[in-house]
Amino acid sequence: MDVIEALRNRRSIRKFTNDPVSNDDLKKILEAGRWAPSGLNNQPWRFLIITSDDQRKKLIEGHTEYAHVVRSANVLIAVFLDKESKYNHVKDCQGAGACIQNMLLAIHGLGLGGVWLGEIINQEEDVHKVLGTDKANLELMAVIALGHPDASGSSSRKDLSELMIEPLGD
């Protein structure tokens, strides 16, 4: 798939079928995240795969406004920053964003659907308890919900001229 085409056509998918995501596809998605750029090549991201119905039910119970997405997804990928690997908070958060975007593009390229759940970081302490992760060493960046799409996404974008501080020359 052409990269520019993938960027323009990828949409957030929030409803999924019951068809399972293969381990092969999941590994390709994680590999895409692994190859994201990071400052000093520190690669501070860490992944936790969530497929357990029990963990998903616990996440739904007051820990996210997107319970319907968590419930519908075949797989959730929690993306964390390893605090011991960090060297600059802003740069490491930017790297985590690149990592997440790489995974979303891989999901799209594999014919799957996915969505970046960022709101869940507002309940980070509770999420750590539910997942049994170490809050002292891991900072939650997002959860990616993914699976085989059962809906299509839609989106529009502002005209480029609305985003420019100064007009782009000829």
SULNOR-V231988 format. One record per residue. N is the residue number from 1. RES is the residue in three letters. SS is DSSP state (~ for helix, > for strand, _ for the rest). PSI is psi in whole degrees, 0 to 359 (NA if undefined). Layout:
n->N res->RES ss->SS psi->PSI
n->N res->RES ss->SS psi->PSI
//
This chain:
n->1 res->MET ss->_ psi->134
n->2 res->ASP ss->_ psi->135
n->3 res->VAL ss->~ psi->313
n->4 res->ILE ss->~ psi->320
n->5 res->GLU ss->~ psi->316
n->6 res->ALA ss->~ psi->316
n->7 res->LEU ss->~ psi->318
n->8 res->ARG ss->~ psi->333
n->9 res->ASN ss->~ psi->346
n->10 res->ARG ss->_ psi->135
n->11 res->ARG ss->_ psi->156
n->12 res->SER ss->> psi->125
n->13 res->ILE ss->_ psi->129
n->14 res->ARG ss->_ psi->5
n->15 res->LYS ss->_ psi->133
n->16 res->PHE ss->> psi->156
n->17 res->THR ss->_ psi->178
n->18 res->ASN ss->_ psi->357
n->19 res->ASP ss->_ psi->133
n->20 res->PRO ss->_ psi->154
n->21 res->VAL ss->_ psi->129
n->22 res->SER ss->_ psi->153
n->23 res->ASN ss->~ psi->327
n->24 res->ASP ss->~ psi->314
n->25 res->ASP ss->~ psi->318
n->26 res->LEU ss->~ psi->319
n->27 res->LYS ss->~ psi->320
n->28 res->LYS ss->~ psi->321
n->29 res->ILE ss->~ psi->314
n->30 res->LEU ss->~ psi->322
n->31 res->GLU ss->~ psi->320
n->32 res->ALA ss->~ psi->318
n->33 res->GLY ss->~ psi->319
n->34 res->ARG ss->~ psi->330
n->35 res->TRP ss->_ psi->9
n->36 res->ALA ss->_ psi->153
n->37 res->PRO ss->_ psi->149
n->38 res->SER ss->_ psi->151
n->39 res->GLY ss->~ psi->135
n->40 res->LEU ss->~ psi->14
n->41 res->ASN ss->~ psi->37
n->42 res->ASN ss->_ psi->343
n->43 res->GLN ss->_ psi->62
n->44 res->PRO ss->_ psi->359
n->45 res->TRP ss->> psi->149
n->46 res->ARG ss->> psi->147
n->47 res->PHE ss->> psi->143
n->48 res->LEU ss->> psi->121
n->49 res->ILE ss->> psi->131
n->50 res->ILE ss->> psi->114
n->51 res->THR ss->_ psi->347
n->52 res->SER ss->_ psi->128
n->53 res->ASP ss->~ psi->325
n->54 res->ASP ss->~ psi->313
n->55 res->GLN ss->~ psi->321
n->56 res->ARG ss->~ psi->318
n->57 res->LYS ss->~ psi->319
n->58 res->LYS ss->~ psi->323
n->59 res->LEU ss->~ psi->324
n->60 res->ILE ss->~ psi->327
n->61 res->GLU ss->_ psi->76
n->62 res->GLY ss->_ psi->9
n->63 res->HIS ss->_ psi->357
n->64 res->THR ss->_ psi->148
n->65 res->GLU ss->_ psi->353
n->66 res->TYR ss->_ psi->46
n->67 res->ALA ss->~ psi->321
n->68 res->HIS ss->~ psi->328
n->69 res->VAL ss->~ psi->313
n->70 res->VAL ss->~ psi->318
n->71 res->ARG ss->~ psi->321
n->72 res->SER ss->~ psi->331
n->73 res->ALA ss->_ psi->144
n->74 res->ASN ss->_ psi->326
n->75 res->VAL ss->> psi->144
n->76 res->LEU ss->> psi->139
n->77 res->ILE ss->> psi->112
n->78 res->ALA ss->> psi->130
n->79 res->VAL ss->> psi->125
n->80 res->PHE ss->> psi->160
n->81 res->LEU ss->> psi->133
n->82 res->ASP ss->> psi->111
n->83 res->LYS ss->_ psi->330
n->84 res->GLU ss->_ psi->339
n->85 res->SER ss->_ psi->348
n->86 res->LYS ss->_ psi->151
n->87 res->TYR ss->_ psi->336
n->88 res->ASN ss->_ psi->118
n->89 res->HIS ss->~ psi->312
n->90 res->VAL ss->~ psi->312
n->91 res->LYS ss->~ psi->322
n->92 res->ASP ss->~ psi->324
n->93 res->CYS ss->~ psi->321
n->94 res->GLN ss->~ psi->318
n->95 res->GLY ss->~ psi->320
n->96 res->ALA ss->~ psi->322
n->97 res->GLY ss->~ psi->319
n->98 res->ALA ss->~ psi->320
n->99 res->CYS ss->~ psi->314
n->100 res->ILE ss->~ psi->316
n->101 res->GLN ss->~ psi->318
n->102 res->ASN ss->~ psi->316
n->103 res->MET ss->~ psi->320
n->104 res->LEU ss->~ psi->321
n->105 res->LEU ss->~ psi->322
n->106 res->ALA ss->~ psi->318
n->107 res->ILE ss->~ psi->311
n->108 res->HIS ss->~ psi->315
n->109 res->GLY ss->~ psi->334
n->110 res->LEU ss->_ psi->2
n->111 res->GLY ss->_ psi->13
n->112 res->LEU ss->_ psi->177
n->113 res->GLY ss->> psi->153
n->114 res->GLY ss->> psi->164
n->115 res->VAL ss->> psi->143
n->116 res->TRP ss->> psi->115
n->117 res->LEU ss->> psi->103
n->118 res->GLY ss->_ psi->334
n->119 res->GLU ss->~ psi->332
n->120 res->ILE ss->~ psi->339
n->121 res->ILE ss->~ psi->344
n->122 res->ASN ss->~ psi->341
n->123 res->GLN ss->~ psi->34
n->124 res->GLU ss->~ psi->314
n->125 res->GLU ss->~ psi->316
n->126 res->ASP ss->~ psi->322
n->127 res->VAL ss->~ psi->319
n->128 res->HIS ss->~ psi->318
n->129 res->LYS ss->~ psi->314
n->130 res->VAL ss->~ psi->317
n->131 res->LEU ss->~ psi->346
n->132 res->GLY ss->_ psi->29
n->133 res->THR ss->_ psi->160
n->134 res->ASP ss->_ psi->102
n->135 res->LYS ss->_ psi->329
n->136 res->ALA ss->_ psi->331
n->137 res->ASN ss->_ psi->347
n->138 res->LEU ss->> psi->132
n->139 res->GLU ss->> psi->121
n->140 res->LEU ss->> psi->126
n->141 res->MET ss->> psi->321
n->142 res->ALA ss->> psi->170
n->143 res->VAL ss->> psi->132
n->144 res->ILE ss->> psi->124
n->145 res->ALA ss->> psi->134
n->146 res->LEU ss->> psi->162
n->147 res->GLY ss->> psi->193
n->148 res->HIS ss->_ psi->127
n->149 res->PRO ss->> psi->138
n->150 res->ASP ss->_ psi->17
n->151 res->ALA ss->_ psi->165
n->152 res->SER ss->_ psi->153
n->153 res->GLY ss->_ psi->162
n->154 res->SER ss->_ psi->153
n->155 res->SER ss->_ psi->153
n->156 res->SER ss->_ psi->163
n->157 res->ARG ss->_ psi->149
n->158 res->LYS ss->_ psi->154
n->159 res->ASP ss->_ psi->143
n->160 res->LEU ss->~ psi->324
n->161 res->SER ss->~ psi->331
n->162 res->GLU ss->~ psi->342
n->163 res->LEU ss->~ psi->350
n->164 res->MET ss->_ psi->132
n->165 res->ILE ss->_ psi->320
n->166 res->GLU ss->_ psi->147
n->167 res->PRO ss->_ psi->146
n->168 res->LEU ss->_ psi->131
n->169 res->GLY ss->_ psi->171
n->170 res->ASP ss->_ psi->NA
//
